[in-house]
Amino acid sequence: MEEAPQNIGVRLRDEFHISDLINIEQLQLLMEKFTAATDTGTALLDLEGKVLVASGWQDICTRFHRIHPDTARRCHASDVGLANQLEQGQDYNVYRCLNGMVDAAIPVRIQGVHFANLYIGQFLSEKPDLDFFRQQAREFGFEEDEYLWALSRVPILSDEEVALKLDYLAAFAAFLGEAGLDRLNLKKIMHELEDRVEERTQALQESQRQTQEKMQEAVEARRQTERVNRRLVKTKTELERSNRDLQQFAYVASHDLQEPLRMVSSYVQLLQRRYQDKLDQDANDFIAFAVDGAARMKILIQDLLTYSRVTTRGADPKPTESGEALDRALGNLTAQLQENQAEISRGEMPRVTADPSQLTQVFQNLVHNAVKYRREEPPRLRAEARRGENEWIFSLSDNGVGIETQYFDRIFVIYQRLASKAALGGTGIGLALVKKIVERHGGRVWVESTPGQGSTFYFSIPDREESHDA
């Protein structure tokens, strides 16, 4: 009988704390950089309400609200209220505490299990009611002028600003979940290895005891036992040192993680080469899984960096021939198209105002996706464009496997896929990247599909006057 999901969650949380699965020190640095860039306070709290990481907290909270015992209880009630809502399955929650501050939180789930919550907070959603805060200062004995001065430094965020920050926080929480999952799998492998080493050590120690009982029978037998003992001590020491090295591998949520990941892969491969004749096939398989996990983690980081750089590294839009962008995309995919015997037809392609490189990326991801999710027959693709109301609407049709209606929105979410990674590979970021690029250009993206007959992906680019300039 399969274990119930809630039981699995309880067991995993009993066995592992969030700090076991995420590098807290590196996360602190990342959050401090996020605060410096956005002027937004952040925190990571475990499910018991303990603050593990915090940055950019407002003076009104650190000097007043979290100092006084009564207002501090309100702060804790805010944290617990947010956490309880998220524990019930909400994707995010926004909460106004009794002290007048607004907080928002998003769950960090690892293997579907709720481990912690990411918070942004200590902001206002509207101009503060000064009478309320003056009354609060008098009620709790705060120095009114200093308290109101601290209040004046609290940012006021619009719903749109909160939504943008929550969108980033959701992507970041998903990334932390993937990072934690890889570290969780690595720890499971480590535990398996440790258990096997312990079993073998106990068996060898028993053999040593029996040999020592016979030492009195012959000097040669004693010498043989001593040689066995020396080999046992050396092997145990080397395995313990290797285990300590593996346990020290750090997981961080930025491009700096790639170098530590290369170290993880190198050391585990060294363990594989050195001990492949001393461990059984299961142990060798576990080591291979660790190498594969590091490689997948690197791809996830690179994809997340690509996703995050759509806005920060994109070029300024300029008049661009969309047909040339499509040609570049098809050229980049020549090998895949030839291998799958894909046929592509096209209509007239207009000039639009866009980042040429990113427009090429949109076409390339859509064509790659269409060929990837093909049926047995060769892929047949059709690229077209038509003028809409103040926009150009592009479409790419295919004769692939199609998509069920209920998945139309899900396929554009980062790291969401309808097929397993084992079946088709990849990380599921392609369509999410298309959506982010199109939205950066002020457009939109959607899909129409019939399962078993194919799909048509659409995206729009606003029709600006400079596109028509010669």
N, C-alpha and C positions, 0 to 999 in steps of 0.2 A: 504494500500500500504506500502510495506517495505521501510524503510529508506535506501538511497544509502550509500554504504560503505564510500565514501569520506565525506559525511555529518556526518556520525557517528564519523569518525576520527576528524573532525573539532569540533564537539560538545564535544567529550571527552577531546580534548586538551584545549578547552575553560574552561571546568569544572575542569580539574586536570592538575597540573604541574608534571613533572617527580619527583620532590622533594617530592610531596605528596604520591608517590607510592613506593619510594625506600628510605631506611634509608641512607642519604648522609654521616653522620658521620661514620657509620660502613663501608660503601663502601670506604671512604677515608683510613681507616685503612687497608682494604684488598688490595687496590691498592698500598699502601706503602709497604706492605709485598711482593706483586708481583714484584715491582720495586727492592726491596732488593734482591730477589731471581734471577731476570733475568737481572738486570741493564738496564731496559727498561722504558722510561718515559711513563706515562699513563695520561689520562684525560677523564672526562665525561662532555660533553657540551650539553646544551639544544638546541632546534631548532633555537633560536635567537642568538646562538653563545656564550652564557654566560658560562664561565668555572665554573662548580659546584664542581668538584673534580679534583685534579691534584697531581701527585707525580713524582719525579725523573726527573724534567725538567732540561735540559742542561743549563750550564752557558751562552753559546753562545746565547741562546734565552732569558733567564731571565735578563742577564746583558747588552745585546746589542740589539737583534732584537726586543724585545717587549718593549724596552725603547724609542728608537728613533721613532718619529711619522711616518716617511716614511716606515721604515722596519716593524713597528707594523701594518700598514695597509696591508702590504704583508702577515703577519701572519694571520690577520683576513680574508684576501681573501682566504688563504689556507683553513682555517676552513670552510668558507662559500662554497668554491668550493667542498670540500668533502661532506658537508651536502647536497648540492643541488643534487649531484649525487645519494646519498643514498635516498633522498626524492623521486626520480624517480623510486625507486624499486630495485636498485642494492644491492647485498648481502654484498659487501664490496667495498672499493675504496682505492687505493694507489696514492699519489699525491706528486709531488716535488714542493715546494713553490719557489717563486722568490728569497728568501734569501738563497737557496741552500740546505735546509733541506728536508728530506723525512718524510711524515706522512701517516698513514693508519687509516681507520675508519670502524666501523661496526655498523649498526643501532640497537637500542634497541626498539623492537616493543612489545607492550602490547595489547593483544586482536586484533592483526593484525594492530594496529595503531602505526605509527612512532612517538615516544616521545622524543628520545635523540640519541646521538651517542657516542660510546666508541672509544677512540683514543689511538693508540700507535704512537710514533713519535720522532722527533728531532734526527734522525739517518741518516746515509749515506748509499747509496747502492753501492758505489765504493770509491776508494781513492780520496780525495778531490783535486780539481784544486786550488792550492794555489794562482795562479795569480788572479783567480776570487775573492777569499776572500780578497786578499790584495787590489784589486781595490775597493771592497765593503767597506773595512775599510776606505780607503781614501775618498770615495764618501760620507760617512755618518759621518765622523769625529770620528771613533772608534780608540782607542789606539791600534796600529797594533800588537805589541808584545802580549798584553793581549788578543786581539781578536783571534790571531792565537793559543795562548795557550789554549783558550777555545775551539777552533776548534779541537785541537789535542785530546781532551777528548770525542769528539762525537763518539759513536760506529759506526762501519761499519758492516752492516748486509747483509748476502747473501740472495738470493731469498728463499732458503730453510729455513733459520732462520725466515724470515718474514712470510713465509707460516705457520710454526709451531706456531708462536705467534698469527697469525690471526686465526688458528684453535682453539687455546685455547680461544681467545677472542670471537669467534663465540659461543662456548659452554657457556662461561660466560654470553654473551649477552642473549642467550636463557634462561639461568637460571634466570637472572634478569627479563626477560619478564614474566616467570612463577611466580616469587615472586611478581612482580608488579600486575599481574592479580589477584592473591589471595588478595592482599591488596586493589585493585580496587573493587573487589566483596565485601570485608568487609566494605569498605567505602559506597558502595551503600546500603548495609544492614543497616549501621548506619544512613544514610540519611533517609531511609524508617522509621526506628524506631523513629528518631527525628521528622519527619513529623507527625507520628501518635501520639507521645507524645504531640506535639504542638497542634494538632487538639483536643486531649482530654483535654489539659490544657485550651484551649480557651472555650471549651464547659463547663468545670467545672467553669471557671471564670464567664461565663454568668449565670450559675446556681447560683453562689455565689451572683452576682449582684441582681438577682431577689429575692433571699432569703433575702438580706439586705434591700430591699425595703419593705419587710413585717415584718422586725424586730420590728417595732413600734406596730404592732398588738398584739404581745404576747412575753413575756419574754422567754417562752419555745422555741418558734420558733427561737429566737435569739441565745439561747444556742446551739440548733441543728446546726445552721449555723456556729457557731464558731468551733464546733467539725469537721464539714465538711472541714472548712478552714484549720484547723491544719493538717488533714489527707492529704489535697491537697499539702500543703507546704512540708510536710515530703516526700510524694511520689515524688514530683517534684525534691526535693533536692537529693534524693537517685538515681533517674534516671539520673540526670545531672552528679552526681559523677561517676556512672557506665559508662556513655558515655565518660567522660573524661578519665577514666581508659582504655577503649577500644581504644580510639584514641592514647594513648601513647604506644601501643604495637609495638615493633620495629621489622622490617624485615631486616635481614642481610644475606650475601651470603657466609656463612661458617658453619662449624659444631657448632659454638657458638650459632646459631639461634635456635637450638632444645630446649634449656631451656626456652627462651622467648616464643616459640610456646606452650610449655606445660602450661605456665602461661595464654596465650590467651585462650586455651581450657578450663582451670580450671575456669577462671573468667566468660566466657560465659555460662558454665554449671551452675555456681552459679546463674547467672542472670536468667537462664531457670528455675531452681528449685524455686527461690524466687518469680518470677513473672508469672509463667505459668498460674495461675488462674486469673491474672489481665489483661493479654493481649489476643488478639484474636488468632485464629489458624495461620493466616498469620504471625503474629509477632513471634509466636513460631517456625514456619517453617524457618523464616529468621535466628533466633538464631541457629537452627540446621544446617543450611547451613554454618554458621561461624565455627562451630565445625568441620564439614566435611572438610572445606577448610584448617584448621590448620593441620588436619591429613594428607591430601594430600600433603601439603607443607613439612611436615616432611619426607614423603616418597620420595619426589623429592630431598630433601637435602641429604638423606641417599644414594639414587641412584647416585647423582652427586659425592658424596664423594667416593663411590665405583668405579665409572668411573674414577675419577682423581687418585685413588690409584693403578690403574692397573700397572703403571710404578713405582711409588714411594714406594709401599709396596710389590711389587712382589718379589718372591724368585729367586735366580740364577737358570737358567736352568740346568738340570742334566739328565742323562739317566733315562727315565721314561717309564714304561709299559703302553701304551695307553689303553690296555684292562682293566687294573686295574682302570685307571681313569674313563673309561666308567662305570665299575661296581659301583664305588663310586657314580657317578652321578645318576645311576638308583636306587641305594639304597636310596639316598636322596629324590627321587621322588616316592617312593613306594606307598604312599597313593594316589597320583594323578593317577598313572598308573592303580592301582587296581580299583579305582572309575570309570575310563573311559574304563575299560576292554581292555587296550592297549596290543598289542602283539608286541614284539621286537625280530628281528633276527639279526645276526651279522656274519661278516666274520672274517678272521684272523686280529688281531690288532698288529701292530709293536711296537718295542721299539723306542722312539724318544727322542731327547734332549729338555726338556721343564720344565716349572714350574709345578709340579704335581697338585698343588691346582688350578692353573688357567686353566690347561687342563681339569680338572674335571668340572670347571665352564663353559667352552665352551660346553662340552657335555650336561651338565645339562640344560643350557639355550636353546640349540637347541631342545632337547627332550621335554622340557616344552612347547616351542613354537609350536612344531608339535602337541602335544596333545591338547593344548589350541585352536588352529585353526582347529579343527576336523570337519568332516561332521557328519551326524546322525549315520552312521555306526561306529563301534569301530575302533580306530586308529590302523594302521598297519605300523610299522616302520622297516627300515633296515639300519644298520650301517656297513660300509665297509671302507677299506683302500687299496690304490694301490700305487705303487712306480711310481713317475714321474721323471723328469729330475732334479736330485739333491734335491728332496723333496719327502715327503709323502703326498698324497692327500686323505683326509678323506671325507666321504659323509654320510649324513643321509637323507633317503628318507621317505616320508609319503604319505598317501592317503587322505590328508586334502582338504581344500577348494581351495588351489592354489592361485597364485598371478598374477595380470596383469603385462605384460612386463614393462610398463612405471613406475612401482613402485619398480623395482628391486634395484635401488640405494637408494631410499628414506627409505626403511625399515631398513637400517643400520645406519641411522642418529639418533643421540640422541634425545629422546622425540618425534620421529615420529612414528605414528601408522596409520594403514588403517582402524581399527575398533574403535568405540567410547569407551572411558573409562567406560561409563555406561554399555556397552554391555559385556565387558570382563575384566575390571579392569586393574590395573597395570599402569606404567608410560611410557612404550615404550622404555625402556633403554636396554632390554635384548640383542637384536641383535647388538646394538651399542657397548655393552660391549664385545660381541663375537669378533667383528671386531677389537676393540682396543687391546684385548689380543692376537689375532692371529698376528696382525701387530707388537706387541711388540716382538713376537718370530721370526719376519722376514718373516712371511707368508702372505697369502691373503685369502679373503673370498668372495664367490659369490653364486648365486642361479640360478637354472633352474626350471621352473614351468609351468604348464598348468592349467588355472582356471577350477575348478570343478573336477580335477583329482589328484591333489597333487603337492608336491614340493620336490626338492632335494637341500639341502644346502651342499656346499663344503667349506672346508678350507684346507690350506696346512701348513706343518711344514717342514722347511729345514732339509735335511738328512745329519746330521753331523756324522763324524766318531766315536766320542765317544759314540754314541747311540749303536754301535755294540760291544763295549767292554764288556767282561763278568765281 
